[in-house]
Amino acid sequence: MVAAGRRQRFFKTKEEAQSWLSQVRWQHPTEQFWQSLPVIEREKIMLSYKSNDNSTQMKPEMVSIAVRRYIELKSKLNLRPTTIRQIRWKLGMLDHYFGTYHCHQLTTEMLETWFADREWKRSTIEGVIAKIGPFFNWCKREMIIVNTPLKSIILPKDDEYAPCIFSSSDVSKLLTTARANDPGLVPYLALGVFAGIRPDEIMKLNWRDIGQTDIEIGATKAKTRKRRLVTLSPNLSDWLALGGALPPQNKRKRIEDVRKACGVTWGHDIMRHSFASYHLAFHCSPDKTSHELGHRDTSMLYRHYRELVSKSEAELFWQIKPDNTVLPRV
């Protein structure tokens, strides 16, 4: 429709037609108005169109500025120092990579490319998302973005992950060596291996938290800040009955001394992984094992914690007691 009437035009080439169309559009008042706007104003209009809101409500903001504001907000809340450090670290990486962009310019593809460029594994990406996800939710609440770019993230598939766990003979050697060389360290090791309590949580426990049938992990001591009870197994009760310091002092050096003395290899989160693997094999209940670990569902158990253990090996594991040493397998 040109000049309030339909006119048919013919052009020798496609380039001539496109040139004419561009000239007509350029002359249109709406196009002239759009071209006269600063880029930031155009972005506000586009954002408001996508969200069906008035443009004056949108507040585009650079990533570096939004990150600084978000960290300042979190620093004023009652968060643990380790949590604040994690937030600063993960958002600092986001700022370093995308700091000059406006938050709403970040796309799912851009974040996936960022993860790929750093050659992160799936578990690492999940850890990063756990800290930057709340930041993008906050940006959405503050009308800095319309939608979070994390919503449609496609995570890479990792190779099959085999967590490091103790053998039954390793556990026996570790605890009997600790009992002989450093008995005060026995409660820490026993709670980690036979209750699967996180190391940081064990260091916040005292003997008042140990009951007849359960161990109470209070909300202020739990990683998730949610109170839970962990079942006290019969063999764990026997090891705790020996007494010892809770929490222990200078545990890192003392564990290394005991480990060297017994020749047992130590791996990442090995006590908790061992508990999860043997508990699942013995009870054959993913829900029960996940509940003991303090997980909301079984996905974490199968993704990061479980190593394949036979029923007979699990039975041997739960029979390890102070006066029932398990001999190494031949």
C-alpha positions as CSV (number, residue, x, y, z in Angstrom):
1,M,0.0,0.0,0.0
2,V,1.7,3.2,-1.1
3,A,0.1,6.8,-1.0
4,A,-3.2,5.3,0.3
5,G,-3.6,3.1,-2.9
6,R,-2.3,-0.2,-4.2
7,R,0.3,0.1,-6.9
8,Q,2.1,-2.7,-8.6
9,R,5.8,-2.1,-9.4
10,F,8.2,-4.2,-11.4
11,F,12.0,-4.3,-11.0
12,K,14.7,-5.8,-13.2
13,T,16.5,-7.3,-10.3
14,K,15.9,-8.2,-6.7
15,E,18.5,-5.7,-5.5
16,E,16.6,-2.9,-7.2
17,A,13.4,-4.0,-5.4
18,Q,15.1,-4.1,-2.0
19,S,16.7,-0.7,-2.6
20,W,13.3,0.8,-3.4
21,L,11.7,-0.8,-0.4
22,S,14.4,0.4,1.9
23,Q,14.0,4.0,0.5
24,V,10.2,3.8,1.1
25,R,10.7,2.6,4.7
26,W,13.3,5.2,5.4
27,Q,10.9,7.9,4.4
28,H,8.1,6.5,6.7
29,P,7.7,8.7,9.8
30,T,7.7,5.7,12.1
31,E,11.0,4.5,10.7
32,Q,12.5,8.0,11.0
33,F,11.4,8.1,14.6
34,W,12.9,4.7,15.3
35,Q,16.2,5.6,13.8
36,S,16.4,8.8,15.8
37,L,16.1,7.0,19.1
38,P,19.3,6.1,21.2
39,V,20.0,2.4,21.3
40,I,19.1,2.2,25.0
41,E,15.6,3.7,24.3
42,R,15.1,1.2,21.5
43,E,16.0,-1.7,23.8
44,K,13.5,-0.4,26.4
45,I,10.8,-0.4,23.9
46,M,11.6,-3.9,22.6
47,L,11.7,-5.2,26.2
48,S,8.4,-3.7,27.1
49,Y,6.9,-5.1,23.9
50,K,8.0,-8.6,24.8
51,S,6.8,-8.3,28.4
52,N,3.5,-6.4,27.5
53,D,4.6,-3.8,30.1
54,N,4.9,0.0,29.8
55,S,8.4,1.0,28.7
56,T,8.9,3.3,31.6
57,Q,8.9,0.2,33.9
58,M,11.9,-1.4,32.3
59,K,15.3,-0.7,33.7
60,P,18.1,-2.1,31.6
61,E,21.3,-2.3,33.5
62,M,24.9,-3.5,32.7
63,V,25.9,-6.8,34.1
64,S,28.8,-5.3,36.1
65,I,26.5,-2.8,37.9
66,A,23.8,-5.4,38.5
67,V,26.3,-7.9,39.9
68,R,27.7,-5.2,42.3
69,R,24.2,-4.3,43.5
70,Y,23.2,-8.0,44.0
71,I,26.3,-8.8,46.0
72,E,25.8,-5.7,48.2
73,L,22.3,-6.9,48.9
74,K,23.4,-10.4,49.7
75,S,26.1,-9.1,52.0
76,K,23.5,-7.5,54.2
77,L,21.6,-10.8,54.7
78,N,22.3,-13.4,57.3
79,L,24.3,-15.6,55.0
80,R,27.3,-17.7,55.9
81,P,30.7,-16.3,55.0
82,T,31.4,-19.4,52.7
83,T,28.1,-18.7,50.9
84,I,29.0,-15.1,50.3
85,R,32.4,-16.1,49.0
86,Q,30.9,-18.6,46.6
87,I,28.4,-15.9,45.3
88,R,31.3,-13.4,44.8
89,W,33.4,-16.0,43.0
90,K,30.7,-17.3,40.6
91,L,29.2,-13.8,39.8
92,G,32.8,-12.4,39.5
93,M,33.4,-14.9,36.7
94,L,30.1,-13.8,35.0
95,D,31.1,-10.2,35.4
96,H,34.5,-10.8,33.9
97,Y,33.0,-12.5,30.8
98,F,29.9,-10.4,30.3
99,G,30.4,-7.2,32.3
100,T,30.1,-4.8,29.4
101,Y,26.8,-6.3,28.3
102,H,23.4,-5.2,29.5
103,C,21.7,-8.0,31.5
104,H,18.8,-8.4,29.1
105,Q,21.3,-9.0,26.2
106,L,22.5,-12.2,27.7
107,T,21.0,-15.2,25.9
108,T,20.9,-18.9,26.7
109,E,23.3,-19.5,23.8
110,M,25.8,-17.0,25.1
111,L,25.9,-18.7,28.5
112,E,26.2,-22.2,26.9
113,T,29.1,-20.9,24.9
114,W,30.7,-19.5,28.1
115,F,30.4,-22.9,29.8
116,A,31.8,-24.7,26.7
117,D,34.7,-22.2,26.4
118,R,35.8,-23.0,29.9
119,E,35.5,-26.7,29.3
120,W,33.4,-27.2,32.4
121,K,31.9,-30.5,33.2
122,R,28.2,-30.9,33.9
123,S,28.7,-31.0,37.7
124,T,30.7,-27.7,37.6
125,I,28.1,-26.0,35.4
126,E,25.4,-27.1,37.9
127,G,27.4,-25.5,40.7
128,V,27.8,-22.2,38.8
129,I,24.1,-22.2,37.9
130,A,23.2,-22.7,41.6
131,K,24.8,-19.4,42.4
132,I,24.1,-17.3,39.3
133,G,20.5,-18.5,39.0
134,P,19.2,-16.5,42.0
135,F,21.0,-13.4,40.5
136,F,19.0,-13.7,37.3
137,N,15.8,-14.2,39.2
138,W,16.6,-11.0,41.2
139,C,17.2,-9.2,37.9
140,K,13.7,-10.3,36.7
141,R,12.1,-9.1,39.9
142,E,13.9,-5.7,39.5
143,M,12.6,-5.5,35.9
144,I,16.2,-5.5,34.6
145,I,15.4,-8.5,32.4
146,V,12.2,-10.1,31.1
147,N,13.2,-13.7,31.2
148,T,16.1,-15.5,32.7
149,P,18.5,-17.0,30.1
150,L,19.1,-20.0,32.3
151,K,15.6,-21.3,31.9
152,S,16.4,-23.3,28.7
153,I,20.0,-24.2,29.3
154,I,21.0,-27.6,27.9
155,L,23.7,-29.2,30.1
156,P,26.4,-31.4,28.6
157,K,26.4,-35.1,29.3
158,D,29.3,-36.2,31.4
159,D,31.0,-39.5,31.1
160,E,29.8,-42.0,33.7
161,Y,31.0,-40.7,37.0
162,A,32.4,-43.2,39.5
163,P,32.8,-41.6,42.9
164,C,35.8,-42.6,45.1
165,I,34.8,-44.8,48.1
166,F,36.5,-46.8,50.8
167,S,36.5,-50.6,50.7
168,S,35.4,-52.3,53.9
169,S,38.9,-53.2,54.7
170,D,40.0,-49.6,54.2
171,V,37.4,-48.4,56.7
172,S,38.5,-51.1,59.2
173,K,42.2,-50.1,58.8
174,L,41.4,-46.4,59.0
175,L,39.4,-46.6,62.2
176,T,41.5,-49.2,64.0
177,T,44.6,-47.1,63.2
178,A,42.9,-43.9,64.5
179,R,41.9,-45.8,67.6
180,A,45.5,-46.8,68.3
181,N,47.3,-43.7,67.2
182,D,44.8,-40.8,67.7
183,P,41.6,-42.0,69.5
184,G,40.2,-38.5,69.7
185,L,39.7,-38.5,66.0
186,V,37.5,-41.6,66.0
187,P,34.1,-39.8,66.4
188,Y,34.8,-37.5,63.4
189,L,35.8,-40.4,61.1
190,A,32.9,-42.7,62.3
191,L,30.3,-40.0,61.8
192,G,31.6,-39.3,58.3
193,V,31.7,-43.0,57.2
194,F,28.7,-44.5,59.0
195,A,26.4,-41.5,59.0
196,G,27.4,-39.7,55.9
197,I,27.4,-36.3,57.6
198,R,29.2,-33.6,55.7
199,P,32.6,-32.7,57.1
200,D,31.6,-29.1,57.7
201,E,28.5,-30.3,59.6
202,I,30.5,-32.7,61.8
203,M,32.7,-29.8,62.8
204,K,29.7,-28.0,64.2
205,L,28.4,-31.0,66.2
206,N,29.0,-31.7,69.9
207,W,28.1,-34.7,72.0
208,R,24.7,-33.1,73.0
209,D,23.6,-33.7,69.4
210,I,24.1,-37.4,69.6
211,G,21.0,-39.3,70.8
212,Q,20.2,-42.9,71.5
213,T,18.9,-43.6,68.0
214,D,19.5,-40.4,66.0
215,I,22.0,-37.6,65.4
216,E,20.4,-34.2,65.2
217,I,21.8,-31.8,62.6
218,G,20.3,-28.4,63.6
219,A,19.3,-25.8,61.1
220,T,22.2,-23.6,62.0
221,K,24.6,-26.5,61.5
222,A,23.1,-28.0,58.3
223,K,24.4,-27.0,54.9
224,T,20.9,-26.5,53.6
225,R,19.8,-24.7,56.9
226,K,17.1,-27.4,57.3
227,R,17.1,-29.5,60.5
228,R,17.3,-33.2,60.0
229,L,17.8,-36.4,61.9
230,V,20.4,-39.0,60.8
231,T,19.9,-42.6,62.0
232,L,22.5,-43.9,64.4
233,S,23.5,-47.4,63.2
234,P,24.5,-50.1,65.7
235,N,28.1,-50.2,64.6
236,L,28.3,-46.4,64.7
237,S,27.0,-46.4,68.3
238,D,29.8,-48.8,69.2
239,W,32.5,-46.5,67.7
240,L,31.1,-43.4,69.3
241,A,31.0,-45.2,72.7
242,L,34.8,-45.1,72.7
243,G,34.6,-41.4,73.2
244,G,36.8,-38.7,71.7
245,A,36.8,-35.0,70.8
246,L,33.7,-33.6,69.0
247,P,34.5,-31.5,67.2
248,P,38.2,-32.3,66.8
249,Q,41.0,-29.7,66.6
250,N,43.6,-29.6,63.8
251,K,41.8,-32.4,62.0
252,R,43.4,-31.9,58.6
253,K,46.9,-32.8,59.8
254,R,45.7,-35.5,62.1
255,I,43.7,-37.2,59.4
256,E,46.7,-37.1,57.1
257,D,48.9,-38.7,59.8
258,V,46.3,-41.5,60.3
259,R,45.9,-42.0,56.6
260,K,49.7,-42.4,56.1
261,A,50.0,-44.8,59.0
262,C,47.3,-47.1,57.7
263,G,48.1,-46.7,53.9
264,V,44.5,-45.8,52.9
265,T,44.0,-43.6,49.9
266,W,41.8,-40.5,50.5
267,G,39.6,-39.0,47.9
268,H,37.1,-36.1,47.4
269,D,34.2,-36.4,49.8
270,I,35.1,-40.1,50.2
271,M,33.4,-40.6,53.6
272,R,30.0,-39.4,52.5
273,H,30.3,-41.2,49.1
274,S,31.1,-44.4,50.9
275,F,28.2,-44.1,53.3
276,A,25.8,-43.4,50.4
277,S,27.0,-46.4,48.3
278,Y,27.0,-48.9,51.2
279,H,23.7,-47.6,52.6
280,L,21.9,-47.9,49.3
281,A,23.3,-51.4,48.6
282,F,22.3,-52.6,52.1
283,H,18.8,-51.1,52.3
284,C,17.9,-51.1,48.6
285,S,16.0,-47.9,49.1
286,P,17.1,-44.8,47.2
287,D,14.5,-42.7,49.0
288,K,15.8,-43.8,52.4
289,T,19.4,-43.2,51.5
290,S,18.6,-39.7,50.0
291,H,16.7,-38.9,53.2
292,E,19.6,-39.8,55.4
293,L,21.9,-37.6,53.2
294,G,19.6,-34.7,53.5
295,H,18.8,-34.5,49.7
296,R,15.3,-33.5,48.5
297,D,15.2,-36.3,46.0
298,T,17.2,-39.2,44.6
299,S,18.7,-37.4,41.6
300,M,21.8,-36.2,43.5
301,L,22.4,-39.7,44.9
302,Y,22.6,-41.3,41.5
303,R,24.4,-38.5,39.8
304,H,27.2,-37.9,42.3
305,Y,27.2,-40.2,45.2
306,R,26.5,-43.8,44.4
307,E,29.2,-46.3,43.4
308,L,28.2,-49.9,42.7
309,V,28.5,-52.1,45.8
310,S,27.4,-55.7,46.2
311,K,25.0,-56.7,48.9
312,S,27.6,-58.9,50.6
313,E,30.1,-56.1,50.6
314,A,27.5,-53.8,52.1
315,E,26.7,-56.3,54.9
316,L,30.4,-56.5,55.7
317,F,30.7,-52.7,55.9
318,W,27.9,-52.4,58.5
319,Q,29.5,-55.1,60.6
320,I,32.7,-53.1,61.1
321,K,32.9,-52.5,64.9
322,P,35.8,-51.7,67.3
323,D,36.2,-55.4,68.3
324,N,35.2,-56.9,64.9
325,T,38.1,-56.0,62.6
326,V,37.5,-56.7,58.9
327,L,40.5,-58.3,57.3
328,P,41.6,-57.1,53.8
329,R,40.4,-59.2,50.9
330,V,43.0,-61.4,49.2
